[in-house]
């Protein structure tokens, strides 16, 4: 365990929903804090008021709660601290670590065009860098007076030792002309004020770290430990996009029928490992998680692996919980829920998603007469109809409608007809469920009960006369 308190944070921008890459970043930060007995903070970076929406904020909070990633204290909103951000910008100005820049948009455009003509990286060269007196009533921005000489080194916990020449760090804007802070200033001030000790985020922020360190060092603040995690790629090796599965977390729940523990487990294994372990509980994840075993290469998102993992967690899940999740998809009433719970041990053995589970449960609540699909209808003609008649007669004569009696009766019909049990079960399954796949035929008969089972068989016998 760490001797000093660990504080991590997840700081999403509410310009879109909580996507799967952001969810993994949140998970890694949460696990690292919980492993060290530290704090995990949530900060909504809503400084872009035009693009930030309440809908997106609500979706982020909802997604975090669904994944079980609870944060310590209330969530923070970056826009609440604008006055503090401006205070730091002016303090840096007073200390000679920043300067007022009065360059116009036309002057900036001219420098950008010149860099393009000379095919050089664009670095702003401001004539105001060393001017100390202010130009009253002229609009200005406050720029960092970035170091020109030497280099900046980051010992990143994932990327290793990374070095950038200070000449490559530009005099970026800290405070805009309207007095609002830039992201680069706001994130540094907020992290410092919140006591963040470890910044764990995607490696697309690695370049930002060098610019942010320039502010931190100018202020003489403690430097956080950085860990820049490789991004998630699609199966084809390209950066993860919507066509690969970069959906909002809510889509994995609502559209794909995933359980939160499966998504958590899958995201954990995307870029981090503990030996050959694939199934990792929340308790184990907290105990085992560290930054040393985060890989340096991008991980590839595989929907099939996620679906198979989800199937494992469905089979492990409590039957009543699954019935609560599946019930609304099937449209069951409170009175019918008991049957769904009873059927769950059989239904969940064949399902990898909640949608598959709902589909397989549909036959239990179908209205008579069933309308079999084409494949099922083909099984209840000719010989199939003869089998149904024999099965109906034998089942109707049963004194007890229990698993042992049902199995004995169906086996007797099979022996009398000279058919194998599997062949006899096919038309029965088609008549009872309207499908060619279902739980075992004895389980189907037991779950539907005597009256419903006999009525469904009779329906299909009559429809084929």
Residue, then its C-alpha position, 0 to 999 in steps of 0.5 A: x500500500x502507498x504511504x502517501x494518500x493517493x488521489x485520482x480523478x476522471x474528468x470527462x467532457x460532457x460534449x458527448x456520452x460516456x464512451x467505452x474508452x472513457x469508461x476504461x479510463x474511469x475504471x483504471x483510475x477507480x481501481x488504482x485509488x481503491x487499491x491504495x485506499x485513496x480517493x477517486x474524484x469525478x470532475x465534469x469539464x464543462x468549460x465549453x458551454x456551447x457544446x456541453x449539455x445536461x443530457x450528456x452530463x446525465x448520461x455520464x453520471x448514469x453510466x458511471x453508476x451503472x458500472x459501479x464506479x462510485x466517486x468520493x464526495x460530490x461531482x465537481x464542475x470545472x466551470x465553477x472554478x473560473x475565478x480561481x483559474x483567472x486568479x492563477x493566470x494573473x498571478x503568473x503574469x505578476x511573477x513574470x511567468x506569463x505575459x499579455x499578448x495583443x496579437x490580432x487574428x490577422x497576425x496569428x493567421x500570417x504566422x500560421x501561413x508562413x509556417x505552412x509555406x516553410x513546412x515548419x511546425x507552427x509555433x507562435x512568436x509573439x512580439x509581446x513576450x518581453x513587454x511588461x507594460x500593458x496597453x490599456x483598453x486593447x483586448x489581450x490574452x494571457x500566454x504562458x512564457x514557456x521555457x526556451x532552453x533545455x528539455x522536459x522529462x516525464x517518467x511515465x508509469x506506462x510509457x516510460x521515460x519521455x523527453x521533449x525539447x522545451x523549444x517545442x513547447x509554445x507560448x500557449x494561451x492561459x486566459x482568453x480575451x473574454x477572461x475565460x480559462x483554456x482547458x490547459x490552465x483549468x485542468x492544471x489548477x483543478x488537479x492541484x487544488x483537488x490534490x490529485x497525485x496520479x493522472x491516469x488517462x489516454x496517451x492522446x494526452x501525453x503531449x498535453x502533459x509537457x505543456x501542463x508541467x510548464x504551468x506546474x513548474x512555474x507555480x512551484x506546485x508538486x508534480x503528479x505521477x503520470x500514466x498515459x494508457x494506450x488507446x483502444x483500437x478496433x479489431x482491424x487495428x485502426x483507432x476505435x470508432x463508432x463502427x467498431x463499438x465506440x458507443x456510449x456505455x448506455x448502448x452496451x446496457x440498452x442496445x446490446x444487453x450487457x451486464x455491468x460486471x461483464x463490461x467492467x471485466x472486459x474493459x479491465x482486460x483491455x490493456x491490463x493483465x494479471x497472468x492468464x486470468x480472464x474472469x476477474x471479480x471486482x474484489x480481485x481487481x481492486x486487490x491486483x490492479x497496478x500500473x506496472x501491468x498496463x501494456x504499452x501497445x494499443x488493445x483491440x476491441x473484440x465484440x465476440x469476446x465481450x459477448x462470451x464474457x457476458x454469457x459467463x456473467x449471465x450464467x453466474x447471475x441471480x435468477x431474480x435479478x435476471x428476471x427483473x432485467x429481462x421482464x420488461x423486454x418480454x412484457x411480463x406481468x407481476x403475476x408472470x414473473x414467478x414463472x420467468x424466475x423459475x425458468x431462468x436456470x434453463x434459459x440462461x445456459x444458452x444466452x450470451x446477452x439479455x436480449x438473447x435471454x429475453x428472446x428465449x423466454x418469449x415462448x413462455x408467455x406467447x398467446x395461443x395459438x402459437x404461430x411457429x416460424x417456418x422451420x418449426x412449422x415444417x416439423x409439425x406436418x406429416x410424421x411430425x403430426x403423428x408424433x404430436x398425436x401420440x405424445x398428446x395422448x400419453x401426456x394427457x393420461x399422466x397422473x403426475x406432471x413432474x420431470x420424471x413422469x414427463x421423461x418416462x412418458x416421452x421415452x415410451x412414445x419414442x420406443x413405441x414409434x421406433x423413433x429416437x428421442x431427439x427426432x421425437x422432441x423436434x415436433x414437440x418443441x415446435x408445437x410448444x414453443x413455435x421455434x426449433x431451439x429451446x431449453x430441454x423438452x422436459x423442462x419446457x413441458x414442466x415450465x408450461x404446465x399440464x393445461x398449457x402444454x396439452x393445449x399448445x400441442x392440440x392447437x398444432x394438431x388441429x391446425x394441420x388437419 
